[in-house]
Amino acid sequence: MKKLFSLILSACALLFITNNVNAQGCVAIKNNGATCMLKHPDSTSKSGWLFSTASRYFRSFRHFSGTEENKQRLVDNTEVINHQASLDLALTRIVNDRWSFMIDVPVLSNARSSLYEHGRTERHTMHSFGVGDIRVAAYRWLLDPAKNIKGNIQAGLGIKLPTGDYDFKDYWYNVGPNGEKELRTVDQSIQLGDGGTGFTTELNAFYNFNHNFGMYGNLYYLINPREQNGVRTYREKVSASLANEAICSVPDQYMFRAGFNYGFHQGLSLAAGMRLEGIPVHDLVGGSGDFRRPGYIWSVEPTATYSVKNLNFFVSVPFAVVRNRTQSVTDKERSLKENRHIQGDAAFADYTFNGGFSVRF
């Protein structure tokens, strides 16, 4: 029984890792904290605290329109390059063996290098740094953990607060009347927040087939009722045809991951699975117009976790296998108006690095 319970802890810890909803590139999904399978405290209903950190980094540079890569952008040196790093600081209160409450504070650091935002003559880099949108959530195991040792399902409900700066500014070069620089809003992809109060829904599950082998799954969806946040994109300055993309949208976000894990006796657990993350064309609640880059990424996700006493460490490196920049509402509006198919592009990364640890006290 002790060995089986250790595997359950490994499975839960595996699901606790950084499921940060922050897609790989210009598909502007903000880091709203870890959607997670909360680690079961122990075989009793003992309460306690769990502190976790989760870092994430990627470099996006490959441009896709639909699922087709625009390789000429790399040849012409016109690609947009985003470097995005985040650090989640999460504190969880484990009330008993069924209920837990969590608050997560993300800290973001972004850099964006481009030509088209700087008069198309020189490449320059814009930056953003600060606290993102803070999230609080409540979690409950739906089945009695004492009676369902081999598997369980956890539901979570939360609220995402608009604490991140969604009107962060840096200098655009060669855009003034005389070619001087101007302080303008940075691109939506490197804004610290989205400007909306959202509601998060989660389902997390695991099932162990035997003492060493099991499976896991996570589902996360952020409902953002606000249609747009009033922040100017300046896209109409880049091209008059982009006037319907002059204001930033506040999109929904989603993430799904599932796979299999194998636990070893020394506290090591390895896993392999698939991961899907993206933003939809249409929100569940509210309007879906204004400027957004909808799309999704399918990734193969290998993961390693190591547990020792009250500490748990993890590394996860999802590798993108499908990248799709879908047609937005404003793309469709322009297509009808101009009687031709219009579909914007977005830059994606090849892989993402995730790493961190959690400690129970």
C-alpha positions as CSV (number, residue, x, y, z in Angstrom):
1,M,0.0,0.0,0.0
2,K,2.9,2.4,0.8
3,K,4.4,1.8,-2.6
4,L,1.1,2.3,-4.3
5,F,0.5,5.5,-2.5
6,S,4.0,6.8,-3.4
7,L,3.0,6.3,-7.1
8,I,-0.2,8.3,-6.5
9,L,1.9,11.1,-5.1
10,S,4.2,11.0,-8.1
11,A,1.2,11.1,-10.4
12,C,-0.3,14.0,-8.6
13,A,3.0,15.8,-8.5
14,L,3.3,15.2,-12.2
15,L,0.0,16.9,-12.7
16,F,1.0,19.8,-10.4
17,I,3.8,21.0,-12.8
18,T,3.6,24.1,-14.8
19,N,0.6,23.9,-17.0
20,N,1.0,27.6,-17.6
21,V,-1.5,28.8,-20.1
22,N,1.0,30.8,-22.2
23,A,1.3,29.5,-25.8
24,Q,4.5,29.5,-27.7
25,G,4.7,32.8,-29.4
26,C,2.6,35.6,-30.8
27,V,-0.6,33.7,-30.1
28,A,-1.1,36.0,-27.1
29,I,-2.0,33.8,-24.3
30,K,-1.1,35.2,-20.9
31,N,0.5,33.3,-18.1
32,N,-2.3,33.0,-15.5
33,G,-0.7,30.6,-13.1
34,A,-0.5,26.9,-12.9
35,T,-3.5,24.8,-13.6
36,C,-2.7,21.8,-11.5
37,M,-3.5,18.5,-9.9
38,L,-2.9,19.5,-6.3
39,K,-0.6,17.1,-4.5
40,H,-2.5,14.8,-2.1
41,P,-1.1,15.7,1.4
42,D,-0.9,12.1,2.7
43,S,-3.1,9.2,3.5
44,T,-4.9,11.1,6.3
45,S,-6.8,14.4,6.2
46,K,-3.9,16.4,7.6
47,S,-4.0,20.0,6.5
48,G,-1.0,22.1,5.5
49,W,0.6,24.5,3.1
50,L,2.2,24.0,-0.3
51,F,4.5,26.5,-2.0
52,S,5.6,26.1,-5.6
53,T,7.6,27.9,-8.2
54,A,7.3,27.2,-11.9
55,S,9.4,28.9,-14.6
56,R,8.8,28.9,-18.3
57,Y,10.9,30.1,-21.3
58,F,10.6,30.0,-25.1
59,R,11.8,31.8,-28.2
60,S,9.3,32.2,-31.0
61,F,10.4,33.0,-34.5
62,R,8.7,30.6,-37.0
63,H,5.7,32.3,-38.7
64,F,2.6,30.3,-39.6
65,S,-0.6,31.2,-41.4
66,G,-2.9,28.3,-40.8
67,T,-0.6,25.3,-40.5
68,E,1.7,26.4,-43.3
69,E,5.0,27.9,-42.2
70,N,6.1,31.1,-44.0
71,K,9.8,30.1,-44.4
72,Q,10.5,33.1,-46.5
73,R,10.3,35.3,-43.4
74,L,13.5,33.7,-42.1
75,V,15.2,34.1,-45.5
76,D,14.3,37.8,-45.7
77,N,15.1,38.4,-42.0
78,T,11.6,39.8,-41.5
79,E,10.6,37.4,-38.7
80,V,9.3,38.6,-35.4
81,I,11.3,37.2,-32.5
82,N,9.8,36.9,-29.0
83,H,11.8,35.9,-26.0
84,Q,9.3,35.2,-23.1
85,A,10.2,34.1,-19.6
86,S,7.8,33.7,-16.6
87,L,8.0,32.7,-13.0
88,D,4.9,31.6,-11.1
89,L,4.8,31.9,-7.3
90,A,1.9,29.9,-6.0
91,L,0.8,29.2,-2.4
92,T,-1.8,26.5,-1.7
93,R,-3.7,25.9,1.5
94,I,-4.6,22.2,1.8
95,V,-7.7,22.2,4.1
96,N,-8.2,18.5,4.2
97,D,-7.9,15.5,1.9
98,R,-10.6,16.9,-0.5
99,W,-10.4,20.7,-0.4
100,S,-7.6,23.1,-1.3
101,F,-7.3,26.8,-2.2
102,M,-4.6,28.4,-4.2
103,I,-3.3,31.9,-5.1
104,D,-0.8,32.3,-7.9
105,V,1.3,35.4,-8.8
106,P,3.1,35.3,-12.2
107,V,6.1,37.5,-12.9
108,L,6.8,38.0,-16.6
109,S,9.8,39.2,-18.6
110,N,9.4,39.7,-22.4
111,A,11.4,41.0,-25.3
112,R,10.1,41.4,-28.9
113,S,12.4,42.1,-31.9
114,S,10.8,43.2,-35.2
115,L,11.2,45.3,-38.3
116,Y,7.6,46.1,-39.3
117,E,6.9,48.0,-36.0
118,H,9.9,50.3,-36.6
119,G,9.3,51.6,-40.0
120,R,10.5,48.4,-41.7
121,T,14.0,49.8,-42.0
122,E,15.7,48.8,-38.8
123,R,15.3,45.9,-36.4
124,H,14.6,47.1,-32.8
125,T,13.6,45.3,-29.6
126,M,10.8,46.3,-27.2
127,H,10.5,44.9,-23.6
128,S,8.0,44.4,-20.8
129,F,8.5,43.3,-17.3
130,G,6.3,43.0,-14.2
131,V,3.5,41.1,-12.4
132,G,0.9,39.4,-14.6
133,D,-2.7,38.6,-13.9
134,I,-3.1,37.0,-10.4
135,R,-5.3,34.0,-10.1
136,V,-7.1,32.5,-7.1
137,A,-8.8,29.1,-7.2
138,A,-10.5,26.4,-5.2
139,Y,-10.1,22.7,-5.8
140,R,-12.0,19.6,-4.7
141,W,-11.4,15.9,-5.2
142,L,-14.7,14.6,-6.5
143,L,-14.1,11.0,-5.2
144,D,-13.2,10.1,-1.7
145,P,-9.4,9.8,-1.7
146,A,-9.4,7.2,1.0
147,K,-11.7,4.9,-1.1
148,N,-10.3,5.7,-4.5
149,I,-6.5,5.2,-4.2
150,K,-5.9,4.1,-7.8
151,G,-7.6,7.1,-9.4
152,N,-9.4,10.3,-8.8
153,I,-10.8,13.4,-10.5
154,Q,-10.3,16.9,-9.2
155,A,-12.4,20.0,-10.2
156,G,-11.3,23.6,-9.9
157,L,-13.0,27.0,-10.1
158,G,-11.1,30.3,-10.0
159,I,-11.0,33.9,-10.9
160,K,-8.4,35.7,-12.8
161,L,-7.9,39.3,-11.8
162,P,-6.7,42.1,-14.2
163,T,-3.6,42.9,-12.2
164,G,-1.1,42.8,-15.0
165,D,-0.4,45.9,-17.0
166,Y,-2.3,45.5,-20.3
167,D,-1.2,49.0,-21.6
168,F,2.6,48.5,-21.2
169,K,4.6,50.9,-23.4
170,D,8.0,51.0,-25.0
171,Y,9.6,52.9,-27.9
172,W,8.8,52.3,-31.5
173,Y,11.5,53.6,-33.8
174,N,11.3,55.5,-37.1
175,V,7.6,56.1,-36.7
176,G,7.4,59.8,-35.9
177,P,6.6,62.6,-38.4
178,N,10.4,63.1,-38.9
179,G,11.4,59.5,-38.4
180,E,11.9,59.8,-34.6
181,K,10.9,57.3,-32.0
182,E,7.6,57.4,-30.1
183,L,6.4,55.8,-26.8
184,R,3.6,53.4,-27.8
185,T,1.8,50.3,-26.6
186,V,3.9,47.1,-27.0
187,D,2.4,44.2,-29.0
188,Q,-0.4,42.2,-27.4
189,S,1.9,39.1,-27.3
190,I,4.2,40.7,-24.7
191,Q,1.6,42.6,-22.6
192,L,1.7,41.6,-19.0
193,G,-2.1,41.1,-18.7
194,D,-5.2,41.1,-20.9
195,G,-7.3,43.6,-19.0
196,G,-10.2,41.3,-18.3
197,T,-11.6,39.7,-15.2
198,G,-11.9,36.0,-16.1
199,F,-13.2,32.8,-14.6
200,T,-11.2,29.6,-14.8
201,T,-12.6,26.0,-14.9
202,E,-10.4,22.9,-14.5
203,L,-10.6,19.2,-14.4
204,N,-7.5,17.1,-13.4
205,A,-7.4,13.4,-13.2
206,F,-5.1,10.4,-12.7
207,Y,-5.4,6.6,-12.8
208,N,-2.8,4.0,-11.8
209,F,-2.9,0.7,-13.5
210,N,-0.4,-0.9,-11.1
211,H,2.4,0.1,-8.7
212,N,4.6,1.8,-11.4
213,F,2.4,2.7,-14.3
214,G,-0.4,5.2,-14.6
215,M,-2.0,7.9,-16.7
216,Y,-2.9,11.6,-16.1
217,G,-5.0,14.4,-17.7
218,N,-5.6,18.1,-17.3
219,L,-8.2,20.4,-18.8
220,Y,-8.2,24.2,-18.3
221,Y,-10.4,26.9,-19.8
222,L,-10.4,30.6,-19.0
223,I,-13.7,32.5,-19.8
224,N,-13.0,36.1,-20.5
225,P,-16.4,37.9,-20.8
226,R,-14.9,41.3,-21.7
227,E,-14.7,41.8,-25.5
228,Q,-11.9,44.4,-25.7
229,N,-9.8,46.4,-23.3
230,G,-9.5,49.7,-25.1
231,V,-5.8,49.5,-25.7
232,R,-4.6,50.8,-29.1
233,T,-2.6,48.4,-31.3
234,Y,-1.4,51.0,-33.9
235,R,-2.0,48.4,-36.5
236,E,-3.9,50.9,-38.6
237,K,-0.6,52.9,-38.7
238,V,1.2,49.9,-40.1
239,S,-1.5,49.4,-42.8
240,A,-4.8,51.2,-43.4
241,S,-6.4,47.9,-44.2
242,L,-6.0,46.8,-40.5
243,A,-8.3,49.5,-39.1
244,N,-10.6,46.8,-37.7
245,E,-7.7,45.6,-35.6
246,A,-7.0,48.9,-33.9
247,I,-8.1,47.8,-30.4
248,C,-6.9,44.7,-28.4
249,S,-9.4,41.9,-27.8
250,V,-9.7,40.0,-24.5
251,P,-9.7,36.4,-25.6
252,D,-10.6,33.1,-23.9
253,Q,-7.8,30.6,-23.4
254,Y,-7.6,26.8,-23.1
255,M,-5.2,24.0,-22.3
256,F,-5.4,20.2,-22.4
257,R,-2.8,17.6,-21.7
258,A,-2.8,13.9,-21.2
259,G,-0.3,11.0,-21.1
260,F,1.3,8.2,-19.2
261,N,3.8,8.1,-16.4
262,Y,6.1,5.5,-14.9
263,G,7.3,5.7,-11.3
264,F,10.7,4.4,-10.0
265,H,11.5,3.4,-6.5
266,Q,14.0,6.2,-6.0
267,G,11.4,9.0,-6.2
268,L,11.9,9.5,-9.9
269,S,8.9,9.6,-12.3
270,L,9.0,9.9,-16.1
271,A,6.1,10.7,-18.3
272,A,5.2,11.3,-21.9
273,G,2.1,12.8,-23.3
274,M,0.4,15.3,-25.6
275,R,-0.3,18.9,-24.8
276,L,-2.7,21.3,-26.6
277,E,-2.9,25.0,-25.8
278,G,-4.4,28.0,-27.6
279,I,-7.0,30.7,-27.9
280,P,-10.3,30.3,-29.7
281,V,-11.6,32.3,-32.6
282,H,-14.9,32.8,-30.7
283,D,-15.3,33.3,-26.9
284,L,-17.8,31.3,-24.9
285,V,-19.2,34.6,-23.4
286,G,-19.0,38.1,-24.9
287,G,-17.8,39.3,-28.2
288,S,-14.8,38.1,-30.1
289,G,-14.0,41.0,-32.4
290,D,-11.1,43.5,-32.4
291,F,-7.5,42.3,-32.5
292,R,-6.5,38.8,-31.5
293,R,-4.3,36.1,-32.9
294,P,-6.3,32.9,-32.5
295,G,-4.5,29.6,-32.9
296,Y,-3.3,26.5,-31.2
297,I,-0.2,24.3,-30.6
298,W,-0.1,20.6,-30.3
299,S,3.1,19.4,-28.5
300,V,4.7,16.2,-27.5
301,E,5.6,16.6,-23.8
302,P,8.2,14.6,-22.0
303,T,8.4,15.2,-18.3
304,A,10.6,14.2,-15.4
305,T,9.8,14.7,-11.7
306,Y,11.8,13.8,-8.6
307,S,10.4,13.7,-5.1
308,V,12.4,13.6,-1.8
309,K,10.7,14.1,1.5
310,N,8.5,17.2,1.2
311,L,10.2,18.5,-2.0
312,N,9.2,17.8,-5.6
313,F,11.3,18.9,-8.6
314,F,10.2,18.8,-12.2
315,V,11.4,19.5,-15.8
316,S,9.1,19.5,-18.8
317,V,10.0,20.3,-22.4
318,P,7.0,20.3,-24.8
319,F,8.1,20.1,-28.5
320,A,5.6,21.6,-31.0
321,V,4.4,19.2,-33.7
322,V,1.4,21.2,-35.0
323,R,1.2,25.0,-35.1
324,N,-2.0,26.6,-36.5
325,R,-2.7,30.4,-36.7
326,T,-6.5,30.2,-37.3
327,Q,-8.5,32.9,-39.1
328,S,-9.8,35.5,-36.7
329,V,-13.1,37.3,-36.7
330,T,-11.5,40.4,-38.1
331,D,-9.7,38.3,-40.7
332,K,-13.1,37.0,-41.8
333,E,-14.6,40.5,-41.9
334,R,-11.8,41.7,-44.1
335,S,-12.2,38.7,-46.3
336,L,-15.8,39.5,-47.0
337,K,-15.1,43.2,-47.5
338,E,-12.2,42.7,-49.9
339,N,-13.6,39.5,-51.5
340,R,-10.5,37.5,-50.9
341,H,-9.2,35.1,-48.3
342,I,-7.3,36.9,-45.6
343,Q,-5.6,35.1,-42.7
344,G,-3.0,36.7,-40.5
345,D,0.1,35.0,-39.3
346,A,1.8,34.5,-35.9
347,A,5.3,33.4,-34.7
348,F,5.6,30.2,-32.8
349,A,8.4,28.5,-30.9
350,D,9.9,25.0,-31.6
351,Y,9.8,24.0,-27.9
352,T,9.2,25.4,-24.4
353,F,11.3,24.8,-21.3
354,N,9.4,24.4,-18.0
355,G,11.1,23.8,-14.6
356,G,10.4,24.3,-10.9
357,F,9.8,22.8,-7.5
358,S,7.2,22.6,-4.8
359,V,7.6,22.2,-1.0
360,R,5.0,21.2,1.6
361,F,5.1,22.6,5.1
